[in-house]
Structure formats: structure tokens, C-alpha cells
Amino acid sequence: MTTPESAPDQPAQPTPPQPGASQPAGWGEPPRYGQYAPGYDPAASPAPAQPQYGTPQTLQGGPAAQYGQSQYGQHSPYSAQIPGYRPPADKPGIVPLRPLSLGELYDGAFGAVRHNPGVTLGLTAVIVVAAVAVGTLISIPLTTLFTDLFGGLFAEIGTDPAFEDLGFTQEILGVTYGSAIGTGVLLTLATPLAMGVMAISVSDSVIGRKISVSDAWSRTVKRAWFLIGFSLLSMLVVLVAYALAAGIVVGLFLVDPTVGVIGLFLVMAALLVGAVWVFTRVILIPPALAVEGGGFWETCRRAWKLTRGTFWRVLGIYLLTSVILGIIGQVVAVPVGLLMSVFMVMESGAGLAVSYGVTYVITGGMSVLFLGGVIALLYIDTRMRREGLDVQLQAAAAAAADK
């Protein structure tokens, strides 16, 4: 039998005051944030936990969590031993504030549209439709130019009747090339603006904040020249690369036809590999230019470094998203294709130009909405992985909730 004298030393426990006795100052008051409760000695060693009767034990000897004890947002320390377990993350907006999976990227892209349709659907649609409308007006003189050019070419070399039966007349070719250059160039310049609007809206939706249309437009206009400048710079780089490749191939053919054929395949392969590599390294620059407030070259260098070490992940997500959009685009383009075939049979240049404009609106709108949302979330996800942006987003979400 254990006597009080032989009992092991136990840490002294604070004894509540008896009725009528003088109470110490502060007793009975709740402890303030950051302070210890009255009577608690932080220097004393804690008493060992004694399991109560009927409390289940884990294999490690610790008490198992009882039903109803865990609080929202907390997890048991033993759950970390489960393979593949990840603790829950804060989700004040469309995605959890932690590195995202592929499914969460896609779900967040759709969630951004549902969270703020006025900006993601309304404002981006206005930009795309306006670009297509202005591009169609510009394509009218270009259509006349290409029609006369193909007319003179056909008159000089002649045309095969079977070639004309397929619908390749000088009028249709003129409209095709005129619309491709006029509307295509305008849409290429306007797409970064729409992508910037999407990136700004997504960045606010991530922390649960809904930006207004006017605020989104004003913030996009401040970075508009950066976005358009990046688009122009990209087109210039592409033209220079193609001109350089064509010059190399022509030079090889002048040396020897066999060397020229071999060089053609090598140059095409090098051009394809280089284009994929450069495009993947710069894919996060447009959302960075829209969201960040730094200078042009400084932001470009930062976004270039973000893809270092995540090249294959960024490329794979972009390719998969493009394939999904391509499949959806083929389904949506069926009625447009039927409309175009009717105008081709009628040889209506105006109707064909309108059908091309509708096609550009559909493809450009889908690219901005879904692909733009995925790229914006991929930019945020990459920064959370490399720079710990999730901590800053949690603080911003808390500040937005307090307002």
C-alpha cells in the first residue's frame, strides 16, 4: 500500500480559495490573450496525463481523440501519420490557400466565373467583341487587297476547275486572309487585356473578395500598355525567329539541295522545341504584369524565374487545358461551320466575314474565360509553391473579412 510519504513527488497544483477566504487579485477573471491563468506556474513541469476509465488508447500509448473534441480547422497529430494525408487549409475564396492540384485549378477556374460573372463574363466579353468588331472593319480594305491579289495571280497562272469547285475562289480567299490578318491581329492585342482582367478578378476571388467592373477596368487600364507591349514583343520575337529560320533554310538550299532538305527538318525541329520552351517560360508573365505593380522588365524577369523547376508541370497543365478547349471548340464550331459553308456556296463575302467574326468571338471568349482562369490560378499556385504566397493571401483574406 502506498503511503503519502512513499508517494512520488507530484507538482503542486493550485488550490481554489475556500469560501470566505481572501481571493488573489484577478481570480475568477478570464485570462487575457497572451497571459497565463492566475495560479499557473509556467516553470513547473506539467503533470502526466492520466487516462480515464473507458478512454481508448492508441498503439503509441497516447489517448485517442474523442468524438466532438476536435475543433473546426484543427486536426489530430496522429492523422499526420496517415499516408497521403494533408491538413485542411483555409479556403476564403474559390480555392484553398495551399499548393493546388489539377482538379482544384479547373474547379477554381469555373468558380471564378461563378463568383464574379460581371467581370469574368461581362467585361471580358466586351473586350473580345469590341476587338473582333474593330478587326472586322480593318479587314474590309485588306479583303479587297487580297481579292485583287489572288485575282491577278489566278489570271496569270490559271486555275483548275476542281480547285474552284472546292470553294477556293479569289473572293473567298480574299475574305479569309483579310479577316485572319485584320481580326486576328486585333484579337491578339486585345486578348492580353482580357487575360489581365481575368487575372485581377481571380486574384481577388482567391481571398473571397468580389471586385467591381469599374475597379477591374481601372486596374487593367493602369497595366494595359505593359500587357499590349508584351503581346507586341512576343509577335516581334516570333517574326524574327521565323525570318531567321527561313534565311537559314534558303542558304542551305543554295549550297546544296540535299543539305537544304536535311537542314529544313532540323530547323523546323529546333524551331518547334525552342517555341515550346520559350512559351512555357513566359506563360506566367501576363498575369504577373496585371497583378503585380512592378516595372515591365522586372516583372518579366520574376515571372520567368517562377517557371524554373516547374517547367514540365506548367507545360503539361497548359497542353491538357488546350486539348480540352480544342474538343469543346470543335463541338461549338459545328453550327458555325455549317453557317460558313452556306456563305461559301452563296459566295457572300460579307456573310463569310461575319461568320469568321463569330468564330473568333467563340474561340477567343473560351480562351479568355477558361484558359485565362487556369493560367491566373497557375500563377498563384506557382508563387504559393516557391514564395509562400499562401501566407500573404491568408493575411489579405483576414483583412478583407474584417472590413
C-alpha positions in Angstrom: 0.0 0.0 0.0 1.4 3.3 -1.0 1.7 5.8 1.9 1.8 9.6 1.4 5.5 9.5 2.5 6.4 7.0 -0.2 4.4 8.6 -3.0 6.4 10.1 -5.7 6.8 13.9 -5.9 3.9 15.5 -7.7 3.9 19.1 -8.9 2.0 21.4 -6.7 -1.5 22.1 -8.1 -3.2 25.4 -7.5 -5.9 25.1 -4.9 -9.0 27.2 -5.4 -9.8 29.5 -2.5 -12.3 28.4 0.1 -15.4 30.4 0.6 -14.9 33.3 2.8 -11.1 33.3 2.3 -9.4 36.3 0.7 -9.1 35.7 -3.1 -6.0 36.7 -5.0 -6.2 39.6 -7.5 -7.6 38.5 -10.8 -9.1 35.2 -9.6 -12.3 34.3 -11.3 -11.5 36.6 -14.3 -10.8 35.0 -17.6 -7.1 35.3 -18.7 -6.3 37.9 -21.3 -4.9 37.0 -24.7 -1.2 36.1 -24.3 -1.4 35.8 -20.5 -1.4 32.8 -18.2 -4.3 32.0 -16.0 -4.0 33.0 -12.3 -2.2 30.4 -10.2 -0.5 28.8 -13.1 3.3 28.4 -12.9 4.8 28.1 -16.4 8.2 26.9 -14.9 6.7 23.8 -13.2 6.7 20.6 -15.2 3.3 19.5 -16.4 1.6 16.6 -14.6 1.5 13.4 -16.7 -1.9 12.8 -18.3 -3.8 10.0 -16.6 -6.2 8.1 -18.9 -9.7 8.0 -17.7 -11.7 4.8 -17.4 -13.1 3.8 -20.8 -10.8 6.1 -22.8 -9.4 4.2 -25.8 -5.6 4.1 -26.3 -3.7 4.3 -29.5 -0.8 1.9 -30.3 1.7 4.6 -29.3 0.1 4.9 -25.9 -1.5 8.3 -26.3 -5.2 8.9 -25.8 -7.3 8.8 -28.9 -9.3 11.9 -29.8 -12.8 11.6 -28.5 -15.8 12.5 -30.7 -16.6 16.2 -30.5 -13.3 17.2 -29.1 -11.6 18.4 -32.3 -12.4 22.0 -33.3 -13.1 23.2 -36.8 -9.9 23.8 -38.7 -7.8 21.6 -36.4 -6.5 18.1 -37.0 -5.2 15.3 -34.7 -1.5 14.9 -34.5 -1.9 11.2 -35.2 -3.6 11.9 -38.5 -0.3 13.2 -39.9 0.9 9.5 -39.8 -1.7 8.5 -42.4 0.0 8.2 -45.9 -1.1 11.0 -48.3 -2.8 13.0 -45.5 -2.8 16.8 -45.9 -4.1 19.1 -43.1 -7.0 21.2 -44.1 -6.3 24.6 -45.5 -8.1 27.9 -45.3 -10.5 28.5 -48.2 -11.8 32.0 -48.0 -12.5 32.1 -51.7 -12.6 29.9 -54.8 -9.5 27.7 -53.9 -7.8 26.6 -50.7 -4.7 28.6 -49.8 -2.1 26.0 -50.4 -0.5 24.4 -53.4 -3.3 23.3 -55.7 -4.0 20.1 -57.5 -5.1 19.9 -61.2 -8.7 19.4 -60.2 -8.6 22.4 -57.9 -7.2 24.5 -60.7 -10.0 23.6 -63.0 -12.6 23.9 -60.3 -11.2 27.3 -59.3 -11.4 28.5 -63.0 -15.1 27.7 -63.1 -15.5 29.1 -59.6 -14.0 32.4 -60.6 -16.7 32.8 -63.3 -19.5 31.9 -60.8 -18.1 34.2 -58.1 -17.9 37.3 -60.3 -19.7 36.9 -63.6 -20.0 40.6 -64.1 -16.2 40.9 -64.6 -15.3 37.4 -65.9 -18.2 37.2 -68.4 -19.3 40.8 -68.9 -16.1 42.8 -69.1 -14.0 40.2 -70.9 -16.8 39.6 -73.5 -17.0 43.4 -74.2 -13.2 43.5 -74.8 -13.3 40.4 -77.1 -16.4 41.6 -79.1 -15.0 45.1 -79.5 -11.7 43.7 -80.8 -13.5 41.5 -83.3 -15.7 44.3 -84.4 -12.8 46.7 -85.0 -10.8 44.0 -86.6 -13.7 43.2 -89.0 -13.8 46.9 -90.1 -10.0 46.8 -90.6 -10.3 43.6 -92.6 -12.6 45.2 -95.2 -9.8 47.0 -97.1 -7.5 44.0 -96.6 -10.1 41.8 -98.1 -10.2 44.0 -101.2 -6.4 44.0 -101.4 -6.2 40.2 -101.1 -9.1 39.6 -103.6 -7.3 41.7 -106.2 -4.0 40.0 -105.5 -5.5 36.5 -105.9 -7.4 37.6 -108.9 -4.3 38.7 -110.7 -2.5 35.5 -109.6 -5.3 33.3 -111.0 -5.4 35.3 -114.2 -1.6 34.8 -114.7 -1.2 31.1 -113.8 -4.8 29.9 -114.4 -6.9 27.8 -112.1 -8.1 24.3 -112.0 -11.9 23.9 -112.2 -11.7 21.4 -109.4 -9.9 23.9 -107.3 -12.8 26.4 -107.8 -15.4 23.7 -107.1 -13.9 23.3 -103.6 -14.8 27.0 -103.0 -11.3 28.4 -103.3 -12.2 31.4 -105.4 -10.4 34.8 -105.3 -13.3 36.4 -103.3 -13.3 33.7 -100.6 -9.6 33.6 -100.3 -9.5 37.4 -100.1 -12.0 37.4 -97.2 -10.2 34.5 -95.5 -6.8 36.2 -95.5 -8.2 39.7 -94.8 -10.1 38.5 -91.8 -7.2 36.4 -90.5 -4.9 39.4 -90.6 -7.2 42.2 -89.6 -9.3 40.5 -86.9 -6.6 38.1 -85.8 -4.1 40.9 -85.1 -6.7 42.9 -83.1 -7.7 39.9 -81.2 -4.1 39.1 -80.4 -3.6 42.5 -79.0 -6.9 42.5 -77.0 -6.5 39.0 -75.6 -3.8 40.1 -73.1 -6.2 42.8 -71.8 -8.9 40.3 -71.3 -6.5 38.0 -69.7 -5.4 40.8 -67.4 -9.0 41.4 -66.3 -9.4 37.7 -65.6 -6.2 37.6 -63.6 -7.2 40.6 -61.5 -10.7 39.1 -60.8 -9.2 35.7 -60.0 -6.6 37.2 -57.6 -9.4 38.9 -55.6 -11.7 35.8 -55.8 -9.0 33.7 -54.2 -9.3 35.7 -51.0 -13.1 35.9 -51.2 -13.3 39.5 -52.4 -15.6 40.4 -55.3 -14.2 43.2 -57.4 -16.5 45.6 -59.3 -16.5 46.0 -63.0 -15.2 49.6 -62.8 -12.5 48.7 -60.4 -11.3 45.8 -62.5 -11.3 48.0 -65.6 -9.4 50.8 -63.9 -6.7 48.4 -62.6 -6.4 46.8 -66.0 -6.0 50.2 -67.8 -3.1 51.1 -65.5 -1.2 48.0 -66.8 -2.7 48.0 -70.3 0.5 49.2 -72.0 2.5 46.5 -70.3 0.1 43.8 -71.5 -0.1 45.2 -75.0 3.7 45.7 -75.1 4.3 42.1 -74.1 2.0 41.0 -76.9 3.7 43.1 -79.5 7.1 42.0 -78.2 6.0 38.3 -78.5 4.8 38.8 -82.1 8.1 40.6 -82.9 10.1 37.7 -81.5 8.1 35.2 -83.5 8.5 37.1 -86.7 12.3 37.4 -86.2 12.6 33.7 -85.3 10.7 32.6 -88.5 12.6 35.0 -90.7 15.9 33.7 -89.3 14.8 30.1 -89.8 13.7 30.8 -93.4 17.0 32.6 -94.1 19.0 29.6 -92.8 16.9 27.1 -94.9 17.2 29.2 -98.1 21.0 29.5 -97.5 21.3 25.7 -97.1 19.3 25.1 -100.3 21.6 27.4 -102.2 24.6 25.4 -101.0 23.1 22.0 -101.8 19.5 20.8 -102.3 20.2 17.6 -100.2 21.7 19.7 -97.4 18.8 22.0 -97.7 16.2 19.2 -97.1 18.1 17.9 -94.1 18.5 21.4 -92.8 14.8 22.1 -93.3 13.8 19.3 -90.9 16.5 20.2 -88.4 15.5 23.9 -88.4 11.8 23.0 -88.1 12.5 20.7 -85.1 14.7 23.3 -83.4 12.1 26.0 -84.1 9.4 23.8 -82.5 11.4 22.9 -79.4 12.5 26.5 -78.9 9.0 27.8 -79.3 7.6 25.4 -76.7 10.4 26.1 -74.3 10.2 29.9 -74.6 6.4 29.9 -74.5 6.3 27.8 -71.3 8.8 30.1 -69.6 6.8 33.3 -70.4 3.3 31.9 -69.9 3.1 33.4 -66.4 4.2 36.9 -67.5 0.7 38.3 -68.5 -1.0 37.5 -65.1 2.1 38.8 -63.3 2.0 42.1 -65.3 -1.7 42.5 -64.5 -1.5 41.7 -60.8 1.9 42.9 -59.7 2.8 46.6 -59.5 6.5 46.4 -60.6 8.2 47.6 -63.7 7.9 45.8 -67.1 11.3 44.1 -67.2 11.4 43.5 -63.5 8.1 41.7 -63.6 9.1 39.7 -66.7 12.3 38.5 -65.0 10.3 37.5 -61.9 7.7 35.6 -63.9 10.5 33.9 -66.0 12.2 32.7 -62.8 8.9 31.3 -61.4 8.8 28.6 -64.1 12.3 27.4 -63.2 11.9 23.9 -61.7 8.2 23.7 -62.6 8.6 23.6 -66.4 7.0 20.2 -67.1 4.1 20.8 -64.7 3.3 24.2 -66.3 3.6 22.8 -69.8 1.6 19.7 -69.1 -1.3 21.7 -67.5 -1.3 24.1 -70.4 -1.3 21.3 -73.0 -4.1 19.4 -71.3 -6.2 22.5 -71.0 -5.7 23.3 -74.6 -6.8 19.8 -75.6 -9.9 20.2 -73.6 -10.7 23.6 -75.1 -10.0 22.2 -78.6 -12.5 19.4 -78.1 -15.1 21.8 -76.7 -14.3 24.3 -79.6 -14.9 21.6 -82.2 -18.3 20.9 -80.7 -19.3 24.5 -80.6 -17.8 25.3 -84.0 -20.1 22.8 -85.8 -23.0 25.2 -86.3 -20.6 28.0 -87.2 -19.0 25.7 -89.8 -22.4 25.0 -91.3 -23.1 28.7 -91.5 -19.7 29.3 -93.2 -20.4 26.5 -95.7 -23.7 28.2 -96.7 -22.0 31.5 -97.3 -19.2 29.8 -99.3 -21.8 28.2 -101.5 -23.5 31.6 -101.9 -20.1 33.3 -102.3 -21.2 36.0 -99.9 -18.1 37.9 -98.8 -19.9 39.9 -96.1 -21.6 36.8 -94.7 -18.3 34.9 -94.7 -16.7 37.8 -92.8 -19.5 37.8 -90.2 -19.2 34.0 -89.7 -15.4 34.4 -89.3 -16.1 37.1 -86.7 -18.5 34.8 -84.8 -15.8 32.1 -84.8 -13.2 34.5 -83.4 -15.6 35.6 -80.6 -16.4 32.0 -79.6 -12.7 30.8 -79.6 -11.4 34.0 -78.1 -14.1 34.0 -75.4 -13.4 30.4 -74.4 -9.7 31.0 -74.3 -10.1 34.0 -72.1 -12.6 32.5 -69.7 -11.3 29.0 -69.1 -7.7 29.2 -70.2 -7.2 32.6 -68.7 -8.6 31.5 -65.4 -6.4 28.4 -65.3 -3.2 30.4 -66.1 -4.1 33.0 -63.5 -4.6 30.3 -60.9 -1.4 28.5 -62.1 0.5 31.8 -61.5 -0.9 32.0 -57.9 -0.2 28.3 -57.3 3.4 28.6 -58.5 4.0 31.5 -56.2 2.5 29.6 -53.3 4.9 26.8 -54.0 8.0 28.9 -54.5 7.4 32.1 -52.5 4.9 31.2 -49.8 2.3 33.4 -51.2 -0.4 31.5 -49.3 0.7 33.2 -46.1 0.2 36.6 -47.6 -3.1 35.6 -49.1 -4.3 34.4 -45.7 -3.4 37.7 -44.2 -5.2 39.6 -47.0 -8.2 37.4 -46.7 -8.4 38.1 -42.9 -8.0 41.9 -43.6 -10.8 41.7 -46.2 -13.1 39.8 -43.8 -12.5 42.4 -41.1 -13.7 45.3 -43.3 
